[in-house]
């Protein structure tokens, strides 16, 4: 998501959406783009209207298009630095909230996937939301059931 621009915001019949393909898998065949509806509760939508964005990154850690002189490796390092800062803030948040495990972006993705599964959202939908190239990857994410799910299943027996 580090490279999102105004071009990724699409107007559809029921509102505005962020539409993009994950950088990690965007060149693979058959990968569908992820569509995320922008809702009024999203604080980032209050910053400026989409029409005034030009080509700057809307949610980007890179606020303007890099000059041709900037090599891809420099941009990559910039994004990695921002990612490290994000991970640091997650650690600080975990400390402040008394969370006793290492909070990371992976943990947040896994938690979101498990929460969706517990709410009976189909795995195909979860897979698309996570931007996985195939359902097998999502199954790996979700095959680690917690004891609560196993205990509920045992009650049925």
C-alpha positions in Angstrom: 0.0 0.0 0.0 3.0 2.2 0.1 2.6 3.2 -3.5 -1.1 4.1 -3.6 -2.0 7.2 -5.6 -5.2 9.1 -6.6 -5.4 6.7 -9.6 -6.2 3.9 -7.2 -9.4 5.6 -6.0 -12.3 4.6 -8.2 -15.9 5.9 -8.1 -18.4 3.0 -8.2 -22.2 3.1 -8.0 -22.2 2.7 -4.2 -19.3 4.9 -3.3 -15.6 5.4 -3.6 -13.2 2.5 -3.5 -9.4 2.0 -3.2 -8.6 -0.6 -5.9 -5.1 -2.1 -6.1 -3.1 -5.2 -6.5 -0.6 -6.3 -3.9 2.9 -5.4 -5.0 4.1 -8.9 -3.9 1.8 -10.7 -6.4 0.6 -8.2 -8.9 2.4 -9.8 -11.9 1.0 -13.2 -11.3 -1.8 -14.3 -13.7 -5.3 -14.4 -12.5 -4.8 -12.1 -9.5 -7.8 -9.9 -9.0 -7.4 -6.4 -7.5 -8.4 -5.7 -4.0 -11.3 -3.3 -3.6 -11.8 -1.5 -0.3 -14.8 0.8 0.2 -13.9 4.2 1.6 -16.3 4.9 4.4 -17.0 8.2 6.3 -15.3 6.8 9.4 -12.0 6.6 7.6 -10.0 9.5 9.0 -7.7 9.6 5.9 -10.7 10.6 3.8 -11.0 13.8 5.7 -7.6 15.1 4.8 -8.3 16.3 1.2 -10.7 15.5 -1.6 -9.6 12.8 -4.1 -10.0 15.3 -6.9 -7.1 17.5 -5.5 -4.6 14.7 -5.3 -3.0 14.9 -8.7 -0.4 12.1 -8.8 0.8 12.4 -5.2 0.4 9.3 -3.0 -2.8 9.5 -1.1 -1.8 7.1 1.7 1.7 6.8 0.5 4.8 7.0 2.6 6.2 8.5 -0.6 4.3 11.7 -0.9 5.4 12.6 -4.4 6.5 10.7 -7.5 10.2 9.9 -7.3 12.4 11.8 -9.7 13.8 9.6 -12.5 17.2 10.0 -10.9 16.1 8.1 -7.8 16.9 4.5 -8.2 14.5 1.7 -7.3 16.9 0.6 -4.5 16.6 4.1 -2.9 12.9 4.0 -3.0 12.9 0.4 -1.6 15.1 1.5 1.3 12.8 4.5 2.0 9.8 2.2 2.1 11.6 -0.3 4.4 12.6 2.5 6.7 8.9 3.6 7.0 7.9 0.0 7.5 10.4 -0.4 10.3 8.9 2.8 11.9 5.4 1.3 11.6 6.5 -1.9 13.3 8.2 0.2 16.1 4.9 2.1 16.7 3.1 -1.3 16.9 5.5 -2.4 19.6 4.9 0.8 21.5 1.2 0.5 21.2 1.4 -3.1 22.5 3.4 -1.9 25.5 0.9 0.9 26.2 -2.1 -1.4 26.0 -0.4 -4.2 28.0 -0.4 -6.7 25.2 2.1 -9.3 26.2 3.2 -10.6 22.8 5.1 -9.1 19.8 2.6 -7.1 17.8 3.4 -6.9 14.1 1.7 -6.2 10.8 1.6 -10.0 10.3 -0.3 -10.4 13.6 -2.8 -7.7 12.5 -3.4 -9.5 9.2 -3.7 -12.9 10.9 -6.1 -11.5 13.5 -8.2 -9.9 10.9 -8.4 -13.2 9.0 -9.3 -15.2 12.1 -11.9 -12.6 13.2 -13.6 -12.8 9.7 -13.5 -16.6 9.9 -15.1 -16.6 13.4 -17.9 -14.4 11.9 -18.6 -17.0 9.2 -17.1 -15.0 6.3 -16.3 -17.5 3.5 -12.6 -18.3 3.0 -12.8 -17.1 -0.6 -13.8 -13.6 0.6 -11.1 -13.6 3.2 -8.6 -14.7 0.6 -9.5 -11.8 -1.7 -9.4 -9.3 1.2 -5.9 -10.4 2.1 -4.8 -10.2 -1.5 -3.7 -13.8 -1.7 -3.0 -15.2 -5.1 -4.8 -18.5 -4.2 -7.0 -20.0 -1.6 -4.2 -22.4 -0.4 -2.3 -19.4 1.1 -5.4 -18.3 3.0 -6.0 -21.9 4.2 -2.5 -21.9 5.8 -3.5 -18.6 7.6 -6.7 -20.0 8.8 -5.9 -23.6 9.6 -4.6 -22.7 13.1 -7.9 -22.8 14.9 -8.0 -21.6 18.5 -9.3 -23.7 21.4 -12.6 -21.8 21.5 -13.5 -23.0 18.0 -12.5 -26.6 18.8 -14.5 -26.5 22.1 -17.6 -25.2 20.3 -17.3 -28.0 17.8 -17.0 -30.6 20.6 -20.3 -29.3 22.1 -22.1 -30.3 18.9 -20.9 -33.9 19.4 
